Each structure stands twice: as structure tokens, then as C-alpha cells.
Amino acid sequence: MYNVYDVQVKQPLFGRNFLLLDGQRRVELSEVGFYENETGHYVRTTLPHSSREATLRREKTGRISLYATYNTSYSPGGYGMPGFGYGGFGYGGFGGYPYGGYRTTKTEYFSKDNGPIQNLSARNLALATTDNAGVQELLAQARRYQTSTTIAYVAGAGLLAYGLLQSFQANSTGISPITYAAIPVLIVPLVLQGKQAAAQRQAIALYNSGGLR
């Protein structure tokens, strides 16, 4: 264990990322199990269904502890279809922007009683919290929101595709009204995802408090 005052994460253009301790000592990330600096507490661990290690920031502590990775990528612009974040909720935009720019995607994970890191999902949380009936009820609600979200995505995408197809037909006089009808349908999943996330947060808070078993 290193007791230092300053920990910096260095990400060189070429080569592997490393930690710089007190501006002098270089430590490879492969040698580190965890570290802490002014931005938070981080752990190095293997992601689910992967053989590679990643750096996760600890977001919440308790019997159910939350972790997250943040990945920044460049989006060339243009609207696209929305998608799900691997292992939880992918944040960073709905479809994209008509202009290019960088976007940060947050992917969430959890561990129970300092056990293995798992993908954050209502199903995985339900399997980890079978000893609390109140939590199970909240997670069942979250799964219903997730199912409704998927249905809304499929319906909205179908309407949008059909509307665009109608708009580009030879006898078309303009953009099909069906295309416009798809827009509010595609907004519904964003609302439902928020409700699903809220139900999961309530379930985690309840489990960590030890209430309503």
C-alpha cells in the first residue's frame, strides 16, 4: 500500500495508462487493486463476462455498493436510434446530435457484500436480494418498466421506419404524418427508463437500510 498525497491518472497517447504518485513515482494500473484521489474512490477489477480489467468508480457504499465506468467517445453527428447501455443504463443522449461532438457514456455495476462485480439490472438485483420482500416488489416494478420500454422502442422504431418509407415513395407529397407520430412514441421510453432507474435506486436504498424484510 502506498501512502501518498497526490494520485494522478496518466493517459498517454501511446502506451498504457498508469498512476503517478506525488508527481514522481510511476505505478502500472495492473499492480493496483484500488486507489483514491480528489475525484473519488476507484477499484480495479474484471468486468462481468470479460477477461480484461477496468477501472470503476465507487458511487455508493452499503451491502449493495454501486460502481460505474465512464467512457468518452466522439460522435460524428446525425440522428440515430436510441439504445441500451451494457450492464445498466447508458447515458449520453437519445439518438445523437445533428453536429459532431464528444459524449460520455456511464455504465453501472454493483456488488453485494463486497462480492464480485455484476451488471446493474433489475434481474441481477432481484437475484441478489431475495431475502427482502419489499425490495423484490420494487424490482418487479422496475422489470415491468423495462418491458414497457422495450415495447415502446419497437413500436416507435416501426412507426418511424414505415413513415420514412412512405415519405420516400414516388407519389409522396412530403413527409408522412406517421413519421411525426413516431416522435412522441420514441420519447416514452426515456420517461420509462427514468422510472425504472428510480425504482432500482429505491430498492437499493431500502436494502441497504435493512428495512421491510
PyMOL commands that set and color helices and strands:
alter all, ss='L'
color gray80, all
select helices_A, chain A and resi 29-31+122-128+133-167+177-209
alter helices_A, ss='H'
color red, helices_A
select strands_A, chain A and resi 7-10+18-21+25-28+34-37+40-46+53-60+64-75+101-112+118-119
alter strands_A, ss='S'
color yellow, strands_A
deselect
rebuild
show_as cartoon
